[in-house]
Amino acid sequence: MIQQKTIHLPSYRRGFHLVTDNILDQLGDLPVCGMVNLLLQHTSAALTINENADPDVRHDFEAFINKLIPENHPVYQHTLEGSDDMPAHIKSSLFGVSITLPISNHSLNLGTWQGIYLCEFRNHGGQRKIIATIIS
């Protein structure tokens, strides 16, 4: 059986945000086993899985990715939507907008220290939408 649900995330400031609980709340009851694919329908943000305990990890991600892909780089031609837009597109492509997770015993089968991050790459990205496809 295949189900689809739309998950709405609130606006977040630029940075890396744990959204696991928000996603779980909107997914509702999960099957005994299966898979869920989460597709973020945006080109200037991303989804990833990483440590859910120490907030320094999120800070370090933000600091490193901004150093790696800076704003106002002279090679950017796409600049009409602000200095944070083109770097956001590059970051989104590097991290990716989709993750697939196993479902075991009615729960996402994440590791002990794993959480789902929304990587918000715009200064003012606005609300974000995820399409969840659940396969059981």
C-alpha positions in Angstrom: 0.0 0.0 0.0 1.2 3.5 -0.8 0.1 6.7 0.9 1.1 10.3 0.5 0.9 13.1 3.0 1.9 16.7 2.8 3.9 18.0 5.7 4.1 21.7 6.4 7.0 23.2 8.2 7.0 26.7 9.7 9.4 29.4 8.6 12.8 28.9 10.1 15.7 31.3 10.1 18.7 30.4 8.1 20.5 27.4 9.6 20.2 23.8 10.4 17.0 22.8 12.3 15.9 19.5 13.8 12.5 18.8 12.4 12.1 15.1 13.3 9.3 15.6 15.8 7.4 18.0 13.5 7.6 15.4 10.7 6.5 12.6 13.0 3.6 14.5 14.3 2.3 15.1 10.8 3.0 11.6 9.5 0.6 10.1 12.0 0.4 6.4 12.4 3.1 4.4 10.5 2.8 0.8 9.3 4.5 -2.1 11.0 7.3 -1.9 8.4 8.0 -0.2 5.2 9.8 2.9 3.8 9.0 6.6 3.8 10.4 9.0 1.3 10.5 12.7 2.2 10.7 15.2 -0.7 11.3 18.8 0.2 9.6 20.8 -2.6 12.0 23.7 -2.6 15.3 24.6 -4.4 16.9 26.7 -1.7 16.7 24.3 1.3 17.5 20.7 1.9 17.0 17.6 4.1 19.7 15.6 5.8 20.2 13.3 8.7 22.7 13.9 11.3 23.4 14.2 15.1 20.3 15.2 17.1 22.0 15.8 20.5 24.7 18.5 20.4 23.5 21.8 19.0 27.2 22.7 18.2 26.9 20.3 15.2 24.2 22.5 13.7 26.3 25.6 14.3 29.4 24.0 12.7 27.4 22.8 9.7 26.2 26.4 9.1 29.7 27.9 9.6 31.4 25.4 7.3 28.9 25.4 4.5 28.9 29.3 4.4 32.7 29.3 4.2 32.6 26.6 1.4 29.9 28.4 -0.6 30.0 32.1 0.2 27.5 34.8 -0.8 28.5 37.4 -3.4 31.0 35.2 -5.2 32.0 36.9 -8.4 31.2 33.9 -10.6 27.5 34.0 -9.7 25.3 35.3 -12.6 21.9 34.5 -10.9 21.8 37.4 -8.5 18.3 39.0 -8.9 16.8 37.3 -5.9 19.4 38.4 -3.4 22.9 37.5 -2.3 21.7 34.4 -0.4 19.8 32.9 -3.3 22.4 31.4 -5.6 24.5 30.0 -2.8 21.2 28.5 -1.4 20.6 26.7 -4.7 24.1 25.2 -4.7 23.8 24.1 -1.1 20.4 22.5 -1.8 21.9 20.5 -4.6 24.8 19.3 -2.6 22.8 18.2 0.4 19.7 17.0 -1.5 16.0 17.5 -1.2 15.0 13.9 -0.6 15.7 11.2 2.0 14.3 7.7 2.4 14.0 6.0 5.8 13.0 2.6 6.9 9.9 2.0 9.0 10.2 -0.7 11.7 7.7 -1.4 14.4 5.5 1.6 13.5 8.5 4.0 13.9 11.2 5.6 11.7 14.2 3.4 12.2 16.8 6.1 12.9 20.0 5.6 14.8 20.2 6.6 18.5 21.8 10.0 17.7 20.2 10.7 14.4 17.6 13.3 13.6 16.1 14.9 10.4 17.4 18.4 9.7 15.8 21.0 7.6 18.7 22.9 6.1 17.4 26.4 5.5 19.8 28.2 3.2 17.8 31.5 2.7 17.8 34.3 5.1 14.0 34.4 4.8 13.0 31.1 3.2 9.4 31.1 4.4 7.3 28.0 5.1 8.5 24.8 3.6 6.5 21.8 2.3 7.5 18.1 2.3 5.7 15.3 0.4 5.9 12.1 2.4 5.4 8.9 0.4 4.8 5.9 2.7 5.2 2.4 1.3 4.1 -0.5 3.4 
